[in-house]
Amino acid sequence: MNSTLPANRPRVGVIGLGIMGSAMSTNLITAGFDVFGYDPVAAARQRLRKAGGHACKNISDVTHNAQHLVLSLPSEAALDRVCKELLSTGHKGLIAAETSTLPEACKLRNKNMLARHGMTLLDCPLSGTGAQAVTRDLAVYASGNAKAIKSMHRVFDGFARVRYDVGEFGNGMRMKLVANLLVAIHNVSSAEALLMGARAGLDPAMIVKVVADGAGGSRMLQVRGPTMMNRSWENATMKVSTWQKDMKLIQDLLHATDTPAPLFSATLPIYNAAMAMGHGMDDTAAVYDVLERWTQSIGKKP
């Protein structure tokens, strides 16, 4: 495969071509990279081909063509499996930026395993939704080996709006969970505000436009407000079921640091209710539907 490719284009491998990985791959292609991607799902590989990338048959094929990798994986088990396959390739000098929201202990375990075989794993979670990934509106929280991070700068610039080098391995995940705690709160508060405004007779579209531009605005109101307003949460950029994993990680860090978090705690039953109401595969903007139905239930006479 690689013998017929232009020698002057930078190469990068992407393992995991789901919502985030697919968007990052497309933006890297637009930025001038030759992208070699792998995903066990055939449809995901086909999307990469259509975007102009090279769909690989396995992880070894990716590593034969790129020394710098971006991992976008759904679970601890997936990261464990991918890292074992990276070991089996024997390609020393590989640098892999792990961008998913996964337990720090899992990432550290795999980092140490790869390091013993001359490979580097970086902890580089992303701040941003799938919709933001499409428009390259992501922030990278890069942590780990400073030299390896520096070698990835061009790659990060190809799919993200901004990059922050936050220090030692694991700081990326800690920073990500700080951000996600706020996302959890701001998402629910956006739903509360929009519902109150709508029940007061205001146009929801006007609420999003006006409030997002003032002191009460937030990125969640900007990003998820239109989805709540249009009731289009079936088009998920962060599924409620996936978000449950992130909420658990935030809870674990709160407990580990003995940090009181009354506002975050107040959001838990709302996200749980979204799951119970069948919104598991929908976007987290579906919390609007939860609050709206609660309001309607309260308004009913016995």
Phi, psi and omega in degrees: 000312190284346183290339182259006184269149177302136184280343187267359180263133178293147182246146176213145176255142177235120179249115187106104186243045176280211183303310183284312182298322179295316180295318179297319180299314181299317180292325177294321176298315178299327181281359175103010179272148163275116185254124177250116187236153175222140172208141180293344180271121184300321181298325178293319177295323179295322177298321179296317178301314181297330180280351179104011179264180181252111179278121183263153183279341179197177183291325178300322178298322178296312185290337175290341184248348183210134177270340179253125184238149171243124179256129178227091194240151188274346189200167175301316182300322180294318179295316178303315183294315181295317181295324176295322177291325176298319178300319184292341179285334180071017182272089177295149180093355177298140174238122182239123176265112180273114190256000185276166175265095184226160181304137180303321181299321179295315179296318181295319178302316181286327175301312182295321179296314180293322182300326179294346180241023174076023178242151185242125173252130177252147176262104189225062179296162185247144171255118181146156180270174176300322178295322177291327178298323180299322183265013179062031181260056180245153170246133178260127174258090188271128178220150181126208183303119186297320180295319179293320177299317180300322180291343180265356186306314182296322178296313179301318180297337181284340181231358184233155177283326184208154178229136175239125175270108192256010171109216188296155180307131181105335178296330178299312180294321179297318178295320179299319181289328172300314180296318183289331174301316179293321178300316180303316181288312184295327178296313179291319180295327176296318179296317178301313184294316180296320180294317178299315180297317180295319180289340177271001175096008179275151176286119182304323179298321179290323178301310181301314183295314187281311185290322180297340181266003182240195184295336180272001183286160175208162178296328179292323175296319180293316187278315186261343178306310179300324179294318177296315183298318182271356181055041184253033184290353175291342176269083191281134168249347168210106184290145178302320181296321177291322181297331177302322176299315180295320180297321179296319179295322177296314178302317180299318181289324176300315180293319182294331183255005181051047182259122175289139182214070184296325181290315177300315181300327181291338180278340186304310182295336180288315176293323176297321178295323178299319177297313183296332181272007176089017182265016185305322182267000180269168177291154181295350172299345179295351175299336176299316180297323178300308182295321180296318180290324176299318180297316180295323179293319180295327184283346181284139178276141179294000000 
